[in-house]
């Protein structure tokens, strides 16, 4: 059944409208980052700043340890993405390819964790991290997020789609399961690994709750927690908040503008 010309234009119009609804908040964030505080809270809202400038970007560099926030977020995200994907892939391979007693029951118990809200685990995780003395540290920030049952479930489905004949042929050639896992199975599920890296990376980069709970020192906070600290009882510094949001959502801005300033700030701190 072919669509009429009017139906096509209607669909295109709806798609353009949906795109505008998605893009407008990002454009507003960028524009607000160049405004003054008075312009950002003016009513009715001011569309364009009278004298656009980089004052907000300079403030977040000099009035708060933005370099530490960014560095902690990068380290946290890289560790979570690498280790979580590796651990989930190994668990998924075991649940899909290895045969042992109670395998399916154990997998169903792990899957049942997805039915429990993640906030319930915050208090036990915090008490555990406190007892082993890892508060205000990168290991304490990373450890609770090393295993993701969702990633294991996703990768298990990819492993199940790989023909068993490949694994059987490798076993006949004398390969053990570790070699099969790294040299045969992982290259065959690259789409699943890429999906896990993207999902885990976005979640780690934007994670607020756990870094806010486990770290209280300014030099150990991640970027979302540092930006959240701009909202206080004295008000919200909207230009600074939007400037930090631009730097968080558009890493190339950091490369072009923030990186030289961050290097200068780090060099001055080391010299002092």
C-alpha positions in Angstrom: 0.0 0.0 0.0 1.5 3.3 -1.1 1.2 6.5 0.8 -0.2 9.6 -0.8 1.8 12.8 -1.1 -0.2 14.4 1.7 0.5 11.5 4.0 4.2 11.7 3.3 4.3 15.4 4.1 2.3 14.7 7.3 4.9 12.1 8.4 7.8 14.4 7.5 6.2 17.3 9.4 5.8 15.1 12.5 9.4 13.9 12.2 10.6 17.5 11.9 8.5 18.5 14.9 9.9 15.6 17.0 13.4 16.6 16.0 12.8 20.2 17.1 11.4 19.1 20.4 14.6 17.1 21.0 17.1 19.7 19.7 15.6 22.9 21.3 16.6 22.0 24.9 20.2 21.5 23.8 20.2 24.8 21.9 18.7 26.6 24.9 21.5 25.1 27.1 24.2 26.4 24.8 22.6 29.8 24.5 22.1 30.1 28.3 25.8 29.3 28.9 26.7 32.6 27.1 24.2 34.7 29.2 24.6 36.5 32.4 22.9 35.4 35.6 20.3 38.2 35.3 19.5 37.3 31.7 19.2 33.6 32.5 16.4 34.2 35.1 14.7 37.1 33.3 10.9 36.9 32.7 9.8 36.8 30.0 12.8 34.7 28.9 15.4 36.4 26.8 16.2 34.4 23.7 19.7 35.8 22.9 22.2 37.4 25.3 22.9 41.0 24.8 26.7 40.6 25.2 27.5 36.9 24.8 30.7 35.8 26.5 32.7 33.0 28.1 32.3 34.3 31.6 30.4 31.2 32.8 33.1 28.9 31.3 35.8 30.8 33.1 33.9 30.7 36.4 33.5 26.9 36.4 37.3 26.6 35.8 38.4 29.0 38.5 35.6 28.9 41.1 35.3 25.1 41.3 37.7 22.1 40.7 36.1 21.4 37.3 39.3 19.6 36.1 39.1 17.1 39.0 35.4 16.5 38.2 36.1 15.8 34.6 39.1 13.6 35.3 37.2 11.6 37.9 34.3 11.1 35.4 36.6 9.9 32.7 38.4 7.4 35.0 35.1 6.2 36.5 33.5 5.7 33.1 36.5 4.0 31.5 36.9 1.5 34.4 33.2 0.7 34.6 32.9 0.3 30.8 36.0 -2.0 30.5 35.6 -4.2 33.5 31.8 -4.3 33.5 31.7 -5.4 29.8 34.4 -8.0 30.4 32.8 -9.5 33.5 29.3 -9.5 31.9 30.7 -11.2 28.8 32.4 -13.9 30.8 29.2 -14.4 32.9 27.1 -14.5 29.7 29.5 -17.1 28.1 29.2 -19.3 31.2 25.4 -19.1 31.3 25.0 -19.8 27.6 27.8 -22.3 26.7 29.0 -24.0 29.9 26.9 -26.9 31.3 26.8 -27.2 35.1 24.2 -28.1 37.7 21.7 -25.4 38.5 22.8 -23.1 35.7 19.4 -22.1 34.5 18.1 -21.6 38.1 21.1 -19.5 39.0 20.5 -17.4 35.8 16.9 -16.9 36.7 17.9 -15.7 40.2 20.2 -13.2 38.7 17.6 -12.0 36.2 15.2 -11.5 39.1 17.4 -8.7 40.4 16.2 -6.6 37.5 12.7 -6.6 39.2 14.1 -4.9 42.3 14.6 -1.1 42.2 18.3 -0.2 42.3 17.8 2.3 45.1 17.2 -0.6 47.5 20.8 -1.7 47.2 22.3 1.8 48.0 22.3 1.4 51.8 23.9 -2.1 51.8 26.5 -1.0 49.2 27.3 2.1 51.2 27.7 0.1 54.5 29.9 -2.4 52.7 32.1 0.3 51.2 32.4 2.0 54.5 33.4 -1.1 56.4 36.2 -1.9 53.9 37.4 1.8 54.1 36.8 2.8 50.6 34.7 5.9 51.1 35.9 9.0 49.1 38.0 6.9 46.7 37.8 5.8 43.1 37.7 2.0 44.1 34.7 2.7 46.3 33.1 4.6 43.4 33.7 1.7 41.0 33.2 -1.5 42.8 29.4 -1.7 43.2 29.0 -1.1 39.5 31.3 -3.8 38.1 28.6 -6.3 37.4 25.5 -5.6 35.3 23.0 -8.4 35.0 21.4 -6.5 32.2 24.6 -6.6 30.2 25.1 -10.3 31.0 21.5 -11.0 29.8 22.1 -9.0 26.6 25.4 -10.7 25.7 24.0 -14.1 26.6 21.4 -13.7 23.8 24.3 -12.9 21.4 26.2 -16.0 22.5 23.2 -18.2 22.0 23.0 -17.0 18.4 26.5 -18.3 17.6 26.4 -21.8 16.1 27.6 -24.5 18.4 29.5 -26.2 15.6 32.1 -23.4 15.8 32.8 -24.2 19.5 32.8 -27.9 19.0 35.3 -27.6 16.1 37.5 -25.4 18.3 37.4 -28.0 21.1 38.3 -30.8 18.7 41.3 -28.7 17.7 42.5 -28.6 21.3 41.4 -25.1 22.4 40.2 -24.6 25.9 37.2 -22.5 26.9 39.3 -19.4 27.7 40.9 -19.4 24.3 37.5 -20.0 22.6 36.0 -17.2 24.6 38.7 -14.6 23.7 39.6 -15.7 20.1 36.4 -17.0 18.7 33.3 -16.0 20.6 34.1 -12.3 21.5 34.9 -11.4 17.8 31.6 -12.9 16.8 29.5 -10.8 19.2 31.0 -7.4 18.4 27.6 -5.7 17.9 26.6 -6.8 21.4 29.8 -5.6 22.9 29.4 -2.3 21.2 25.9 -2.0 22.5 27.1 -2.7 26.0 29.9 -0.2 25.8 27.5 2.5 24.7 24.8 1.7 27.3 27.3 1.4 30.2 29.3 4.4 29.0 26.2 6.7 29.0 25.0 5.3 32.3 28.4 5.8 34.0 29.0 9.3 32.5 25.6 10.5 33.7 25.3 8.6 37.0 24.5 10.9 39.9 23.1 8.9 42.8 25.9 6.6 43.8 28.8 9.1 43.3 26.7 11.6 45.3 26.4 9.2 48.2 29.9 7.6 48.4 32.0 10.7 47.8 31.9 13.9 49.9 35.3 15.4 49.0 35.3 17.9 46.2 38.4 16.4 44.6 36.7 13.0 44.4 33.4 14.1 42.9 32.4 13.2 39.3 31.0 15.8 36.8 27.3 15.2 37.5 27.8 15.6 41.2 29.9 18.7 40.7 27.3 20.3 38.5 24.5 19.4 41.0 26.5 21.3 43.7 25.8 24.5 41.8 22.1 24.2 42.9 21.9 25.4 46.5 19.8 27.4 48.9 21.3 30.6 47.6 20.0 29.9 44.2 21.1 28.3 40.9 23.9 29.6 38.8 22.2 28.8 35.5 25.0 30.0 33.1 27.6 28.0 35.0 25.3 25.0 35.2 24.6 25.2 31.4 28.3 25.7 30.7 29.1 22.6 32.6 26.3 20.8 30.8 27.7 21.8 27.5 31.2 20.5 28.5 29.6 17.2 29.7 27.4 16.5 26.7 29.9 17.8 24.0 33.4 16.5 24.8 34.9 18.3 21.8 34.2 21.6 23.6 36.5 20.4 26.3 39.1 19.5 23.7 38.9 22.9 22.0 38.5 25.2 25.0 38.9 23.5 28.3 41.9 21.3 27.7 44.5 24.1 27.7 42.9 25.7 30.8 42.7 22.4 32.5 46.4 21.6 31.8 47.4 25.1 33.1 45.3 24.5 36.3 46.8 21.1 36.8 50.3 22.4 36.3 49.8 25.3 38.7 48.4 22.9 41.3 51.4 20.5 41.0 53.8 23.4 41.2 52.2 24.7 44.4 
